[in-house]
Amino acid sequence: MDMAVGVIVGGAFTAIITALSDHILKPVINWLLALIFGKNSLTEIYTFLKPAYVDGQIDLANSIYIDWGAFINAIINFLIIAFVLFCIVKGLNSLANARANLVGGVATDERKAVAAYRRQGMTKAQAKAKYAEDVAKAEAEKAEQERLEKEAEEAKATANTRLLEEIRDTLKALSEKG
């Protein structure tokens, strides 16, 4: 499930994050790199492996170069997406854990339940007894529900077996007549 969430949310946020990083962060990063190197030329913020010149000016379309601003931008892009996914998965896991801590609608975290009963005016002993009673009742209801479901499945299987036996007997009788 975590991977499915990652794919869906990652795809949804890609356009937003790409626009943020390409149109806001990348110009700022390139500007900072130019400030760090102290010049306003592209030769300082790009590492040219094979420069191409047109009329004495660098031609980026035909040059082979490393764009450090784009690289830093991609790292920031990754960190933003990873953080968003982390928050979503953490939230979903918290929901799953909260649901797992319920037995028939009764919280299995004794401290929280006892504190809630104490706020209703019960003593600590009364609150613990009430909590134990609620948990036992919820577990009994769950066990009863499971027993009823099992009986229903068995009754269905028995009915199917009887039906198949009747069909078999009918076919046997027809084959003996014919």
FIDO-690004 format. One line per field, with one value per residue: residue in three letters; y, x negated, z of N, C-alpha, C, CB in turn; chain. Coordinates in nm, 2 decimals. Each point is the difference from the previous one (the first is absolute). Glycine has a CB too. Layout:
r ALA_...
n.c2 Y_...
n.c1 X_...
n.c3 Z_...
ca.c2 Y_...
ca.c1 X_...
ca.c3 Z_...
c.c2 Y_...
c.c1 X_...
c.c3 Z_...
cb.c2 Y_...
cb.c1 X_...
cb.c3 Z_...
c A_...
END
This chain:
r MET_ASP_MET_ALA_VAL_GLY_VAL_ILE_VAL_GLY_GLY_ALA_PHE_THR_ALA_ILE_ILE_THR_ALA_LEU_SER_ASP_HIS_ILE_LEU_LYS_PRO_VAL_ILE_ASN_TRP_LEU_LEU_ALA_LEU_ILE_PHE_GLY_LYS_ASN_SER_LEU_THR_GLU_ILE_TYR_THR_PHE_LEU_LYS_PRO_ALA_TYR_VAL_ASP_GLY_GLN_ILE_ASP_LEU_ALA_ASN_SER_ILE_TYR_ILE_ASP_TRP_GLY_ALA_PHE_ILE_ASN_ALA_ILE_ILE_ASN_PHE_LEU_ILE_ILE_ALA_PHE_VAL_LEU_PHE_CYS_ILE_VAL_LYS_GLY_LEU_ASN_SER_LEU_ALA_ASN_ALA_ARG_ALA_ASN_LEU_VAL_GLY_GLY_VAL_ALA_THR_ASP_GLU_ARG_LYS_ALA_VAL_ALA_ALA_TYR_ARG_ARG_GLN_GLY_MET_THR_LYS_ALA_GLN_ALA_LYS_ALA_LYS_TYR_ALA_GLU_ASP_VAL_ALA_LYS_ALA_GLU_ALA_GLU_LYS_ALA_GLU_GLN_GLU_ARG_LEU_GLU_LYS_GLU_ALA_GLU_GLU_ALA_LYS_ALA_THR_ALA_ASN_THR_ARG_LEU_LEU_GLU_GLU_ILE_ARG_ASP_THR_LEU_LYS_ALA_LEU_SER_GLU_LYS_GLY
n.c2 -0.12_0.12_-0.04_0.14_0.26_0.02_0.02_0.23_0.21_-0.03_0.09_0.25_0.13_-0.02_0.28_0.11_-0.06_0.12_0.29_0.01_-0.05_0.19_0.27_0.02_-0.14_0.09_0.31_-0.07_-0.18_0.22_0.22_-0.18_-0.05_0.31_0.04_-0.22_0.14_0.32_-0.04_0.12_-0.30_-0.22_0.00_-0.02_-0.22_-0.23_-0.19_0.13_-0.34_0.20_0.37_-0.04_0.30_0.08_0.24_-0.13_-0.19_-0.27_-0.12_-0.07_-0.14_-0.12_-0.05_-0.31_0.20_-0.19_0.18_0.02_0.08_-0.29_-0.11_0.17_-0.08_-0.31_0.06_0.16_-0.23_-0.20_0.18_0.04_-0.30_-0.07_0.19_-0.12_-0.30_0.07_0.11_-0.26_-0.21_0.16_0.00_-0.30_-0.07_0.17_-0.17_-0.27_0.07_0.08_-0.28_-0.16_0.15_-0.14_-0.28_0.11_0.34_-0.07_0.23_-0.30_0.30_-0.18_0.30_0.06_-0.16_0.14_0.29_-0.06_-0.09_0.27_0.18_-0.16_0.12_-0.28_0.03_-0.02_-0.22_0.12_0.00_-0.30_-0.09_0.15_-0.14_-0.29_0.05_0.09_-0.26_-0.20_0.14_-0.02_-0.31_-0.07_0.14_-0.16_-0.29_0.06_0.07_-0.27_-0.16_0.13_-0.06_-0.30_-0.03_0.12_-0.21_-0.25_0.09_0.01_-0.29_-0.12_0.12_-0.13_-0.29_0.01_0.08_-0.25_-0.21_0.10_-0.04_-0.30_-0.08_0.12_-0.16_-0.28_0.02_0.06_-0.26_-0.20_0.11_-0.05
n.c1 -0.08_-0.29_0.03_0.28_-0.11_-0.24_0.19_0.19_-0.21_-0.20_0.23_0.08_-0.29_-0.09_0.14_-0.11_-0.30_-0.02_0.10_-0.21_-0.24_0.06_0.05_-0.18_-0.27_-0.12_-0.02_-0.12_-0.23_-0.10_-0.03_-0.19_-0.20_-0.04_-0.08_-0.23_-0.15_0.02_0.21_0.27_-0.15_0.22_-0.31_0.14_0.24_-0.17_-0.23_-0.03_-0.02_-0.03_-0.01_0.19_-0.16_0.29_-0.25_-0.28_0.25_-0.10_0.17_0.14_0.04_-0.31_-0.06_-0.04_0.12_0.00_0.30_-0.21_0.31_0.07_-0.14_0.17_0.27_-0.04_-0.03_0.27_0.16_-0.08_0.10_0.29_0.05_-0.10_0.20_0.25_-0.07_-0.04_0.30_0.13_-0.14_0.07_0.31_0.01_-0.14_0.21_0.23_-0.13_-0.03_0.31_0.09_-0.18_0.16_0.31_0.03_0.28_-0.11_-0.27_-0.25_-0.14_-0.08_0.08_-0.07_0.26_0.19_-0.10_0.04_0.30_0.07_-0.14_0.21_0.24_-0.12_-0.22_-0.14_-0.24_0.22_0.20_-0.22_-0.07_0.31_0.05_-0.24_0.10_0.29_-0.11_-0.18_0.24_0.19_-0.21_-0.05_0.31_0.03_-0.24_0.12_0.29_-0.12_-0.15_0.26_0.16_-0.23_0.00_0.31_-0.01_-0.22_0.17_0.26_-0.16_-0.11_0.29_0.12_-0.23_0.06_0.30_-0.07_-0.19_0.22_0.21_-0.20_-0.06_0.30_0.06_-0.23_0.10_0.29_-0.10_-0.18_0.25_0.18_-0.23
n.c3 0.00_-0.05_-0.31_-0.01_0.14_-0.21_-0.25_0.10_0.09_-0.24_-0.19_0.18_0.01_-0.33_-0.03_0.28_-0.04_-0.30_0.10_0.23_-0.18_-0.25_0.15_0.28_-0.02_-0.27_0.07_0.28_-0.13_-0.20_0.23_0.17_-0.25_-0.04_0.31_-0.02_-0.24_0.12_-0.28_-0.06_-0.12_-0.02_0.11_0.30_-0.06_-0.20_0.13_-0.33_0.01_-0.24_0.08_-0.26_-0.04_-0.13_-0.07_0.20_0.13_0.16_-0.27_0.33_-0.29_0.02_0.34_0.04_0.27_0.25_-0.02_0.30_-0.05_-0.07_0.27_0.19_-0.15_0.07_0.32_0.02_-0.14_0.23_0.24_-0.11_-0.04_0.28_0.14_-0.14_0.08_0.30_0.02_-0.13_0.19_0.27_-0.07_-0.05_0.27_0.16_-0.14_0.07_0.31_0.02_-0.11_0.21_0.25_-0.10_0.18_-0.21_-0.10_0.21_-0.07_-0.01_0.15_0.31_-0.03_-0.16_0.19_0.26_-0.13_-0.07_0.30_0.12_-0.17_0.15_0.31_-0.02_0.28_-0.20_0.05_-0.21_-0.23_0.03_-0.02_-0.28_-0.15_0.07_-0.12_-0.28_-0.04_0.06_-0.21_-0.23_0.04_-0.01_-0.28_-0.13_0.08_-0.13_-0.28_-0.02_0.06_-0.24_-0.21_0.08_-0.04_-0.29_-0.09_0.10_-0.16_-0.27_0.04_0.04_-0.27_-0.18_0.11_-0.08_-0.29_-0.04_0.10_-0.22_-0.24_0.08_0.00_-0.29_-0.14_0.13_-0.12_-0.29_-0.01_0.08_-0.25_-0.22
ca.c2 0.12_0.12_0.03_0.05_0.14_0.07_0.02_0.09_0.13_0.05_0.05_0.12_0.11_0.02_0.12_0.11_0.00_0.04_0.14_0.08_-0.01_0.05_0.14_0.08_-0.04_-0.01_0.13_0.05_-0.08_0.05_0.13_-0.03_-0.05_0.12_0.09_-0.07_0.00_0.14_0.05_-0.01_-0.08_-0.14_-0.09_-0.02_-0.09_-0.12_-0.06_-0.04_-0.11_0.03_0.12_0.03_0.14_0.06_0.14_0.03_-0.02_-0.14_-0.05_-0.11_-0.10_-0.09_-0.03_-0.10_0.06_-0.04_0.11_-0.02_0.05_-0.11_-0.11_0.04_0.01_-0.13_-0.05_0.07_-0.06_-0.13_0.01_0.04_-0.12_-0.11_0.05_-0.01_-0.14_-0.05_0.05_-0.07_-0.14_0.00_0.02_-0.13_-0.10_0.04_-0.04_-0.15_-0.04_0.04_-0.09_-0.13_0.01_-0.01_-0.13_0.02_0.13_0.03_0.03_-0.10_0.07_0.00_0.13_0.10_-0.03_0.02_0.15_0.05_-0.04_0.08_0.13_-0.02_0.00_-0.13_-0.02_-0.08_-0.14_-0.02_0.02_-0.12_-0.11_0.03_-0.03_-0.15_-0.04_0.04_-0.08_-0.13_0.00_0.01_-0.12_-0.10_0.03_-0.03_-0.14_-0.04_0.03_-0.10_-0.13_0.00_-0.01_-0.14_-0.09_0.03_-0.06_-0.14_-0.03_0.02_-0.12_-0.12_0.01_-0.03_-0.15_-0.06_0.03_-0.08_-0.14_-0.02_0.00_-0.13_-0.11_0.02_-0.05_-0.14_-0.06_0.02_-0.09_-0.14_-0.01_0.01
ca.c1 0.08_-0.09_-0.05_0.11_0.02_-0.11_0.01_0.11_-0.03_-0.11_0.04_0.08_-0.08_-0.11_0.02_-0.01_-0.13_-0.09_0.02_-0.06_-0.14_-0.05_0.03_-0.03_-0.13_-0.11_-0.06_-0.06_-0.12_-0.10_-0.04_-0.09_-0.12_-0.07_-0.05_-0.11_-0.11_-0.03_0.01_0.14_-0.01_0.04_-0.12_-0.03_0.10_0.01_-0.13_0.01_-0.08_-0.03_0.07_0.03_0.01_0.06_-0.04_-0.07_0.08_0.03_0.12_0.04_0.07_-0.09_-0.11_0.02_-0.03_0.06_0.08_0.00_0.13_0.10_-0.03_0.04_0.15_0.06_-0.02_0.11_0.12_0.02_0.03_0.14_0.09_-0.02_0.06_0.15_0.03_-0.02_0.11_0.13_-0.01_0.00_0.14_0.07_-0.04_0.06_0.14_0.01_-0.03_0.11_0.11_-0.04_0.01_0.14_0.06_0.15_0.03_-0.05_-0.14_-0.08_-0.10_0.06_-0.02_0.09_0.14_0.02_0.00_0.14_0.10_-0.03_0.05_0.15_0.03_-0.02_-0.13_-0.09_0.04_0.12_-0.04_-0.06_0.10_0.09_-0.08_-0.01_0.13_0.02_-0.08_0.05_0.13_-0.03_-0.06_0.11_0.08_-0.08_0.00_0.13_0.01_-0.08_0.07_0.12_-0.05_-0.05_0.12_0.06_-0.08_0.02_0.13_-0.01_-0.07_0.08_0.11_-0.06_-0.03_0.14_0.05_-0.08_0.04_0.13_-0.02_-0.06_0.10_0.09_-0.07_-0.02_0.13_0.02_-0.09_0.05_0.12_-0.03
ca.c3 0.00_0.01_-0.13_-0.08_0.04_-0.05_-0.14_-0.02_0.05_-0.08_-0.13_0.01_0.04_-0.09_-0.07_0.09_0.05_-0.11_-0.03_0.11_-0.01_-0.13_-0.02_0.11_0.07_-0.09_-0.02_0.13_0.02_-0.10_0.05_0.11_-0.05_-0.07_0.11_0.07_-0.09_-0.02_-0.14_-0.06_-0.13_0.01_0.02_0.14_0.07_-0.07_-0.03_-0.14_-0.05_-0.14_-0.04_-0.14_-0.01_-0.12_0.00_0.13_0.12_0.03_-0.05_0.09_-0.08_-0.07_0.09_0.10_0.13_0.12_0.05_0.15_0.05_-0.02_0.09_0.13_-0.01_0.00_0.13_0.07_-0.05_0.06_0.14_0.02_-0.03_0.11_0.13_-0.01_0.00_0.14_0.09_-0.03_0.04_0.15_0.04_-0.03_0.10_0.13_0.00_0.01_0.14_0.08_-0.03_0.06_0.15_0.04_0.00_0.01_0.03_0.13_-0.01_0.08_0.08_0.13_0.06_-0.05_0.04_0.15_0.02_-0.04_0.10_0.12_-0.03_0.02_0.15_0.06_0.07_-0.08_0.00_-0.08_-0.14_-0.05_0.00_-0.11_-0.12_-0.02_-0.04_-0.14_-0.09_0.00_-0.07_-0.14_-0.05_0.00_-0.12_-0.12_0.00_-0.03_-0.14_-0.07_0.01_-0.08_-0.13_-0.03_-0.01_-0.13_-0.10_0.01_-0.04_-0.15_-0.06_0.02_-0.10_-0.13_0.00_-0.02_-0.14_-0.09_0.02_-0.06_-0.14_-0.03_0.01_-0.11_-0.12_0.01_-0.03_-0.14_-0.08_0.02_-0.08_-0.14
c.c2 0.13_0.03_0.06_0.15_0.08_0.03_0.10_0.14_0.06_0.06_0.13_0.12_0.03_0.13_0.13_0.02_0.04_0.14_0.08_0.00_0.06_0.15_0.09_-0.03_0.01_0.14_0.06_-0.08_0.05_0.14_-0.01_-0.05_0.11_0.09_-0.07_0.01_0.14_0.05_-0.02_-0.08_-0.14_-0.09_-0.03_-0.09_-0.13_-0.05_-0.06_-0.11_0.02_0.13_0.02_0.15_0.04_0.15_0.04_-0.02_-0.15_-0.03_-0.12_-0.12_-0.10_-0.03_-0.12_0.05_-0.07_0.12_-0.03_0.05_-0.10_-0.12_0.03_0.01_-0.14_-0.06_0.06_-0.06_-0.14_0.01_0.05_-0.11_-0.10_0.05_-0.01_-0.15_-0.05_0.04_-0.08_-0.15_-0.01_0.02_-0.13_-0.11_0.03_-0.04_-0.15_-0.05_0.04_-0.10_-0.14_0.00_0.00_-0.14_0.02_0.14_0.05_0.02_-0.10_0.07_0.04_0.14_0.10_-0.02_0.03_0.15_0.05_-0.03_0.09_0.14_0.00_-0.01_-0.14_0.00_-0.08_-0.14_-0.03_0.02_-0.12_-0.12_0.03_-0.03_-0.15_-0.06_0.03_-0.08_-0.14_-0.01_0.01_-0.12_-0.11_0.03_-0.03_-0.15_-0.06_0.02_-0.10_-0.13_-0.01_0.00_-0.14_-0.09_0.03_-0.06_-0.15_-0.04_0.01_-0.12_-0.12_0.01_-0.03_-0.15_-0.07_0.01_-0.09_-0.15_-0.03_0.00_-0.13_-0.11_0.01_-0.05_-0.15_-0.07_0.02_-0.10_-0.14_-0.02_-0.01_-0.10
c.c1 -0.09_-0.05_0.11_0.02_-0.12_0.01_0.11_-0.03_-0.12_0.03_0.08_-0.09_-0.11_0.01_-0.02_-0.14_-0.10_0.02_-0.07_-0.15_-0.06_0.01_-0.03_-0.14_-0.12_-0.06_-0.07_-0.14_-0.11_-0.05_-0.10_-0.14_-0.08_-0.06_-0.12_-0.12_-0.04_0.01_0.14_0.00_0.04_-0.12_-0.03_0.11_0.02_-0.15_0.01_-0.10_-0.05_0.08_0.01_0.02_0.07_-0.02_-0.07_0.07_0.03_0.14_0.04_0.06_-0.10_-0.12_0.03_-0.05_0.07_0.07_0.02_0.13_0.11_-0.02_0.04_0.16_0.06_-0.01_0.11_0.14_0.03_0.03_0.14_0.10_-0.01_0.06_0.15_0.05_-0.01_0.11_0.13_-0.01_0.00_0.15_0.09_-0.03_0.06_0.15_0.02_-0.03_0.12_0.12_-0.03_0.01_0.15_0.05_0.15_0.03_-0.05_-0.15_-0.07_-0.11_0.06_-0.02_0.09_0.15_0.03_0.01_0.14_0.10_-0.02_0.06_0.15_0.03_-0.02_-0.13_-0.09_0.04_0.13_-0.02_-0.06_0.09_0.09_-0.08_-0.01_0.13_0.03_-0.08_0.05_0.13_-0.03_-0.06_0.10_0.09_-0.07_0.00_0.13_0.03_-0.08_0.07_0.12_-0.04_-0.04_0.12_0.07_-0.07_0.02_0.14_0.01_-0.06_0.09_0.12_-0.05_-0.03_0.13_0.05_-0.08_0.04_0.14_-0.02_-0.06_0.10_0.10_-0.07_-0.02_0.13_0.04_-0.08_0.05_0.13_-0.03_-0.08
c.c3 0.00_-0.14_-0.09_0.03_-0.05_-0.15_-0.03_0.04_-0.07_-0.13_0.00_0.04_-0.09_-0.07_0.09_0.04_-0.12_-0.03_0.11_-0.02_-0.13_-0.01_0.12_0.06_-0.10_-0.03_0.12_0.01_-0.10_0.04_0.11_-0.04_-0.07_0.11_0.06_-0.09_-0.04_-0.14_-0.05_-0.13_0.02_0.02_0.14_0.07_-0.07_-0.01_-0.14_-0.03_-0.14_-0.04_-0.15_0.00_-0.13_0.02_0.13_0.12_0.01_-0.05_0.08_-0.07_-0.06_0.09_0.08_0.13_0.11_0.06_0.15_0.06_-0.02_0.09_0.14_0.01_0.01_0.14_0.09_-0.03_0.06_0.15_0.03_-0.02_0.11_0.13_-0.01_0.01_0.14_0.09_-0.03_0.05_0.16_0.05_-0.02_0.10_0.14_0.01_0.01_0.14_0.09_-0.01_0.06_0.15_0.05_-0.01_0.02_0.04_0.14_-0.01_0.09_0.08_0.13_0.07_-0.05_0.04_0.15_0.02_-0.04_0.10_0.13_-0.02_0.02_0.15_0.07_0.07_-0.09_-0.01_-0.08_-0.15_-0.06_-0.01_-0.12_-0.13_-0.02_-0.04_-0.15_-0.10_-0.01_-0.08_-0.15_-0.06_-0.01_-0.12_-0.13_-0.02_-0.05_-0.15_-0.09_0.00_-0.09_-0.15_-0.04_-0.01_-0.14_-0.11_0.00_-0.05_-0.16_-0.06_0.01_-0.10_-0.14_-0.02_-0.02_-0.14_-0.10_0.01_-0.07_-0.16_-0.04_0.00_-0.12_-0.13_0.00_-0.04_-0.15_-0.09_0.02_-0.08_-0.15_-0.06
cb.c2 -0.13_-0.06_-0.19_-0.23_-0.07_-0.11_-0.24_-0.19_-0.06_-0.17_-0.24_-0.14_-0.06_-0.25_-0.12_-0.04_-0.17_-0.23_-0.05_-0.07_-0.20_-0.21_-0.08_0.01_-0.14_-0.21_0.04_0.05_-0.20_-0.13_0.09_-0.04_-0.23_-0.02_0.09_-0.16_-0.22_-0.03_-0.05_0.22_0.15_0.05_0.10_0.22_0.21_0.06_-0.06_0.23_-0.15_-0.25_0.10_-0.23_0.03_-0.19_0.05_0.15_0.22_0.00_0.09_0.17_0.16_0.10_0.24_-0.19_0.22_-0.19_0.04_0.02_0.23_0.08_-0.06_0.13_0.21_-0.03_-0.03_0.21_0.12_-0.09_0.05_0.23_0.04_-0.07_0.16_0.21_-0.03_0.02_0.23_0.15_-0.06_0.09_0.24_0.06_-0.04_0.19_0.20_-0.01_0.03_0.24_0.12_-0.03_0.12_0.23_-0.12_-0.24_-0.02_-0.13_0.24_-0.18_0.10_-0.24_-0.05_0.03_-0.18_-0.21_0.01_-0.03_-0.24_-0.13_0.05_-0.11_0.18_-0.11_0.01_0.16_-0.02_0.09_0.24_0.08_-0.03_0.18_0.22_0.00_0.03_0.23_0.14_-0.04_0.11_0.24_0.06_-0.02_0.18_0.21_0.00_0.05_0.24_0.12_-0.02_0.13_0.24_0.04_0.00_0.21_0.19_-0.01_0.08_0.25_0.10_-0.01_0.18_0.23_0.02_0.04_0.24_0.17_0.00_0.12_0.25_0.08_0.00_0.20_0.22_0.03_0.05_0.24_0.16_-0.01_0.13_0.23
cb.c1 0.18_-0.06_-0.16_0.11_0.12_-0.14_-0.08_0.16_0.10_-0.14_0.01_0.19_0.06_-0.03_0.16_0.23_0.05_0.02_0.22_0.18_0.01_0.06_0.17_0.25_0.13_0.10_0.18_0.23_0.14_0.12_0.22_0.20_0.11_0.15_0.23_0.16_0.06_-0.14_-0.24_0.05_-0.17_0.19_-0.09_-0.12_0.11_0.22_-0.05_0.07_0.12_-0.05_-0.08_0.10_-0.21_0.18_0.19_-0.12_0.11_-0.16_-0.04_0.03_0.19_0.06_-0.06_-0.03_-0.04_-0.17_0.12_-0.25_-0.07_0.02_-0.20_-0.22_-0.02_-0.07_-0.25_-0.14_-0.03_-0.17_-0.24_-0.07_-0.02_-0.21_-0.19_0.00_-0.07_-0.25_-0.11_0.03_-0.13_-0.24_-0.03_0.01_-0.21_-0.16_0.04_-0.07_-0.25_-0.07_0.05_-0.16_-0.22_0.04_-0.21_0.03_0.20_0.19_0.03_0.06_-0.11_-0.04_-0.24_-0.16_0.00_-0.13_-0.25_-0.07_0.01_-0.21_-0.18_0.02_0.16_0.13_0.11_-0.18_-0.11_0.13_-0.03_-0.21_-0.01_0.12_-0.13_-0.18_0.08_0.05_-0.20_-0.11_0.12_-0.04_-0.22_0.00_0.11_-0.14_-0.18_0.08_0.03_-0.21_-0.08_0.12_-0.07_-0.21_0.02_0.09_-0.17_-0.16_0.10_-0.01_-0.22_-0.06_0.11_-0.10_-0.20_0.05_0.06_-0.19_-0.12_0.11_-0.04_-0.21_-0.02_0.11_-0.12_-0.18_0.07_0.06_-0.20_-0.10_0.13_0.02
cb.c3 0.12_0.23_0.02_-0.01_0.21_0.17_-0.04_0.03_0.22_0.12_-0.07_0.07_0.23_-0.03_-0.16_0.08_0.18_-0.10_-0.11_0.16_0.14_-0.10_-0.16_0.05_0.15_-0.10_-0.16_0.11_0.07_-0.18_-0.07_0.15_-0.03_-0.20_0.04_0.11_-0.08_0.19_-0.04_0.10_-0.08_-0.15_-0.21_0.01_0.08_-0.13_0.24_-0.06_0.16_-0.06_0.22_-0.06_0.14_-0.03_-0.15_-0.13_-0.03_0.20_-0.24_0.18_-0.05_-0.21_0.01_-0.17_-0.12_0.04_-0.22_0.00_-0.05_-0.24_-0.14_0.04_-0.14_-0.24_-0.03_0.01_-0.22_-0.17_0.03_-0.07_-0.24_-0.11_0.03_-0.15_-0.23_-0.04_0.00_-0.21_-0.21_0.00_-0.06_-0.24_-0.13_0.02_-0.14_-0.24_-0.04_-0.02_-0.21_-0.19_0.00_-0.08_0.10_0.06_-0.14_0.12_-0.05_-0.17_-0.21_0.02_0.03_-0.20_-0.18_0.06_-0.04_-0.24_-0.09_0.05_-0.16_-0.23_-0.05_-0.18_0.23_0.06_0.23_0.19_0.05_0.11_0.25_0.14_0.03_0.18_0.24_0.08_0.06_0.22_0.19_0.04_0.10_0.25_0.13_0.03_0.18_0.23_0.06_0.06_0.23_0.17_0.01_0.13_0.25_0.09_0.02_0.19_0.22_0.02_0.07_0.25_0.15_0.00_0.15_0.24_0.06_0.02_0.23_0.19_0.00_0.10_0.25_0.12_-0.01_0.18_0.23_0.05_0.03_0.23_0.18_0.03
c A_A_A_A_A_A_A_A_A_A_A_A_A_A_A_A_A_A_A_A_A_A_A_A_A_A_A_A_A_A_A_A_A_A_A_A_A_A_A_A_A_A_A_A_A_A_A_A_A_A_A_A_A_A_A_A_A_A_A_A_A_A_A_A_A_A_A_A_A_A_A_A_A_A_A_A_A_A_A_A_A_A_A_A_A_A_A_A_A_A_A_A_A_A_A_A_A_A_A_A_A_A_A_A_A_A_A_A_A_A_A_A_A_A_A_A_A_A_A_A_A_A_A_A_A_A_A_A_A_A_A_A_A_A_A_A_A_A_A_A_A_A_A_A_A_A_A_A_A_A_A_A_A_A_A_A_A_A_A_A_A_A_A_A_A_A_A_A_A_A_A_A_A_A_A_A_A_A
END
